[in-house]
Amino acid sequence: MPQYTIKVKWGKELFSNIEVNTEEDPILFKAQLFALTGVQPERQKVMLKGMTLKDDDWGNLKLKDGVTILMMGSKEEDVPTEPIEKPVFLEDMNEAELATVLDLPSGLLNLGNTCYLNATVQCLKTVPELREALKIFSGGWTTGASLSITAQSITASLRDLYDNMDKGTARAPLVLLQMLHLAFPRFAEKTEQGIFQQQDANECWTELIRMLQQKLPAKNNPDVSEDNSKASKPRSFIEQYFGGIFDYELKCTESEDEPATIGKEEFLQLSCFISTDVKHMYFGLRNKMQEQITKMSSMLGRNATYTKTSSEGGGGVSGKGIPAMRGEEGMMSLGEGDHRGRRERMTSQKERDDVIVHKNLRGNNVAMDDVTVQKTRMSWVREIM
């Protein structure tokens, strides 16, 4: 008898009481399965005891009533389609594509002992407020020799360099380096071999900050009241975001009758005296808050020793004995661009190294050659231990 009643198992589903006529072509049976499952006949694989059913021949497939046939196959809509945009693997990407996908910061090419400049530029780039201030700066760079033109050229070249770095590929700071050499010829000094000499990153930082200070105006601060606007408003963007104020008292140690001098002092960097007795930067900063200086005494009529004691001032949040800081975060920058020059200037192991604390620098750490820029979050406590 060529007609049977069988069962078909498809995945987790079981179809019973399916009539099959073996005198008809197998394609008709597959069409019947398509009506039940939605699987196209060309995507069906019908099996019984290891035998596979063909489209035009039943072959050695032995059917009987109640037997269970296994069907494999998936609906066309369940089959993943080829993506419209083909995937690109990391090993097939160029430098610009890798920087975009991995969100990598753009690097700067070393033009011959210019790591001091690269580290300073990368460090400044982490300040979002500075980036915004540079974007709205409309001046262009030129090769003039005046101080105003020099400041404008350095500010404009730094702005253009950051714009190019945002494109994601390594850049050579050629224009900025040229402007720096024109403004400060000492950075253009070369060795006997004709390459640029190593320079100090802190000196580069100081000069760049001084140039930006002249050209970037202060931003409006809505948090400052009108009564205090004149007293609190900074003169430039650099003073607003990179500066601080501390109070100081100057007392002559050689004359009890001479009254102490009290005043305020603005700063753009803090000096931390590192010696064998200083194990942490915090204590080095605290020690700097009290120092001995020599100056002319109007009462004694000669040079005398004075004790200068600095403490918290207006314009920001600080701890007792620590200068007021504007902003919320800080970065420590240790500039040692010219190792040999610094060592020649040191007279003993207790000679200090300058560690400059720059305010409001945020973002990734930057470590380039012999100049290390290390991010640190500072919590300015109210009491000095």
Secondary structure in CASP SS format (residue, H / E / C, confidence):
PFRMAT SS
TARGET T0000
AUTHOR 0000-0000-0000
METHOD secondary structure of the structure
MODEL  1
M C 1.00
P C 1.00
Q E 1.00
Y E 1.00
T E 1.00
I E 1.00
K E 1.00
V E 1.00
K E 1.00
W E 1.00
G C 1.00
K C 1.00
E E 1.00
L E 1.00
F E 1.00
S E 1.00
N E 1.00
I E 1.00
E E 1.00
V E 1.00
N E 1.00
T C 1.00
E C 1.00
E C 1.00
D C 1.00
P H 1.00
I H 1.00
L H 1.00
F H 1.00
K H 1.00
A H 1.00
Q H 1.00
L H 1.00
F H 1.00
A H 1.00
L H 1.00
T H 1.00
G C 1.00
V C 1.00
Q C 1.00
P H 1.00
E H 1.00
R H 1.00
Q C 1.00
K E 1.00
V E 1.00
M E 1.00
L E 1.00
K C 1.00
G C 1.00
M E 1.00
T E 1.00
L C 1.00
K C 1.00
D C 1.00
D C 1.00
D C 1.00
W C 1.00
G C 1.00
N C 1.00
L C 1.00
K C 1.00
L C 1.00
K C 1.00
D C 1.00
G C 1.00
V C 1.00
T E 1.00
I E 1.00
L E 1.00
M E 1.00
M E 1.00
G C 1.00
S C 1.00
K C 1.00
E H 1.00
E H 1.00
D H 1.00
V C 1.00
P C 1.00
T C 1.00
E C 1.00
P C 1.00
I C 1.00
E C 1.00
K C 1.00
P C 1.00
V C 1.00
F C 1.00
L H 1.00
E H 1.00
D H 1.00
M C 1.00
N C 1.00
E H 1.00
A H 1.00
E H 1.00
L H 1.00
A H 1.00
T H 1.00
V H 1.00
L C 1.00
D C 1.00
L C 1.00
P C 1.00
S C 1.00
G C 1.00
L E 1.00
L C 1.00
N C 1.00
L C 1.00
G C 1.00
N C 1.00
T C 1.00
C H 1.00
Y H 1.00
L H 1.00
N H 1.00
A H 1.00
T H 1.00
V H 1.00
Q H 1.00
C H 1.00
L H 1.00
K H 1.00
T C 1.00
V C 1.00
P H 1.00
E H 1.00
L H 1.00
R H 1.00
E H 1.00
A H 1.00
L H 1.00
K H 1.00
I C 1.00
F C 1.00
S C 1.00
G C 1.00
G C 1.00
W C 1.00
T C 1.00
T C 1.00
G C 1.00
A C 1.00
S C 1.00
L H 1.00
S H 1.00
I H 1.00
T H 1.00
A H 1.00
Q H 1.00
S H 1.00
I H 1.00
T H 1.00
A H 1.00
S H 1.00
L H 1.00
R H 1.00
D H 1.00
L H 1.00
Y H 1.00
D H 1.00
N H 1.00
M H 1.00
D C 1.00
K C 1.00
G C 1.00
T C 1.00
A C 1.00
R E 1.00
A C 1.00
P C 1.00
L H 1.00
V H 1.00
L H 1.00
L H 1.00
Q H 1.00
M H 1.00
L H 1.00
H H 1.00
L H 1.00
A H 1.00
F C 1.00
P H 1.00
R H 1.00
F H 1.00
A H 1.00
E C 1.00
K E 1.00
T C 1.00
E C 1.00
Q C 1.00
G C 1.00
I C 1.00
F E 1.00
Q C 1.00
Q C 1.00
Q C 1.00
D C 1.00
A H 1.00
N H 1.00
E H 1.00
C H 1.00
W H 1.00
T H 1.00
E H 1.00
L H 1.00
I H 1.00
R H 1.00
M H 1.00
L H 1.00
Q H 1.00
Q H 1.00
K H 1.00
L C 1.00
P C 1.00
A C 1.00
K C 1.00
N C 1.00
N C 1.00
P C 1.00
D C 1.00
V C 1.00
S C 1.00
E C 1.00
D C 1.00
N C 1.00
S H 1.00
K H 1.00
A H 1.00
S H 1.00
K C 1.00
P C 1.00
R C 1.00
S C 1.00
F H 1.00
I H 1.00
E H 1.00
Q H 1.00
Y H 1.00
F H 1.00
G C 1.00
G E 1.00
I E 1.00
F E 1.00
D E 1.00
Y E 1.00
E E 1.00
L E 1.00
K E 1.00
C E 1.00
T C 1.00
E C 1.00
S C 1.00
E C 1.00
D C 1.00
E C 1.00
P C 1.00
A C 1.00
T E 1.00
I E 1.00
G E 1.00
K E 1.00
E E 1.00
E E 1.00
F E 1.00
L C 1.00
Q C 1.00
L C 1.00
S E 1.00
C C 1.00
F C 1.00
I C 1.00
S C 1.00
T C 1.00
D C 1.00
V C 1.00
K C 1.00
H C 1.00
M H 1.00
Y H 1.00
F H 1.00
G H 1.00
L H 1.00
R H 1.00
N H 1.00
K H 1.00
M C 1.00
Q E 1.00
E E 1.00
Q E 1.00
I E 1.00
T E 1.00
K E 1.00
M E 1.00
S E 1.00
S C 1.00
M C 1.00
L C 1.00
G C 1.00
R E 1.00
N E 1.00
A E 1.00
T E 1.00
Y E 1.00
T E 1.00
K E 1.00
T E 1.00
S E 1.00
S E 1.00
E E 1.00
G C 1.00
G C 1.00
G C 1.00
G C 1.00
V E 1.00
S C 1.00
G C 1.00
K C 1.00
G C 1.00
I C 1.00
P C 1.00
A E 1.00
M E 1.00
R C 1.00
G C 1.00
E C 1.00
E C 1.00
G E 1.00
M E 1.00
M E 1.00
S E 1.00
L E 1.00
G C 1.00
E C 1.00
G C 1.00
D C 1.00
H H 1.00
R H 1.00
G H 1.00
R H 1.00
R H 1.00
E H 1.00
R H 1.00
M C 1.00
T C 1.00
S C 1.00
Q C 1.00
K C 1.00
E C 1.00
R C 1.00
D C 1.00
D C 1.00
V C 1.00
I E 1.00
V E 1.00
H E 1.00
K E 1.00
N C 1.00
L C 1.00
R C 1.00
G C 1.00
N C 1.00
N C 1.00
V E 1.00
A E 1.00
M E 1.00
D C 1.00
D C 1.00
V E 1.00
T E 1.00
V E 1.00
Q E 1.00
K E 1.00
T E 1.00
R C 1.00
M C 1.00
S C 1.00
W C 1.00
V C 1.00
R C 1.00
E C 1.00
I C 1.00
M C 1.00
END
